[in-house]
């Protein structure tokens, strides 16, 4: 059902994020683009997103709490 709906939508060209948000930080737009990638197999993973340059000032991998029992 969802696939049929998507196939029924008209094709359109991708609008660059910097055209929609011209004053936004380029690193933020890069991360946004990677997080909003439609194909989940091509979408950025959590670990890679946290290590992205836009978040480097907030994320410290040594500060991670690991659960020994998943």
C-alpha atoms as one frame of an Amber mdcrd trajectory, in Angstrom:
protein
   0.000   0.000   0.000   2.672   2.510   0.959   4.746   1.500  -2.057   1.795
   2.093  -4.384   1.233   5.496  -2.856   4.865   6.471  -3.348   4.794   5.261
  -6.940   1.683   7.365  -7.580   3.447  10.599  -6.583   4.920  12.752  -9.345
   8.687  12.694  -9.760  10.428  15.885  -8.774  13.950  17.139  -8.494  15.739
  17.388  -5.186  16.007  20.956  -3.889  19.380  21.637  -2.238  19.113  22.349
   1.478  21.226  25.496   1.122  18.599  26.939  -1.190  15.894  26.313   1.408
  18.069  27.445   4.317  20.661  29.841   2.873  21.885  31.062   6.277  22.288
  27.604   7.812  25.670  26.118   8.659  26.927  23.879   5.840  27.861  21.132
   8.318  24.334  21.198   9.737  22.848  20.894   6.260  25.170  18.004   5.451
  24.081  16.143   8.587  20.421  16.933   7.892  20.767  15.553   4.378  22.357
  12.357   5.669  19.712  11.883   8.375  16.778  12.520   6.032  17.956  10.187
   3.278  14.836   8.322   2.169  16.470   4.923   1.675  17.138   3.514   5.155
  20.053   1.431   3.839  21.788   4.621   2.671  20.827   6.721   5.721  23.546
   7.693   8.197  23.819   5.425  11.233  23.578   6.780  14.772  27.265   6.340
  15.551  28.292   8.117  12.348  25.789  10.911  12.988  27.173  11.460  16.481
  30.698  11.569  15.055  29.684  14.058  12.333  31.698  17.323  12.363  28.556
  19.348  13.136  28.187  17.569  16.485  31.877  17.319  17.371  31.636  19.964
  20.096  28.794  18.086  21.828  29.747  14.440  21.441  32.521  12.686  23.329
  32.694   8.950  22.552  34.625   8.328  25.773  31.598   9.626  27.695  29.351
   6.836  26.400  27.755   4.476  28.883  27.785   0.919  27.584  25.149  -1.590
  28.647  26.850  -4.964  29.198  23.519  -6.793  28.706  21.939  -5.803  25.373
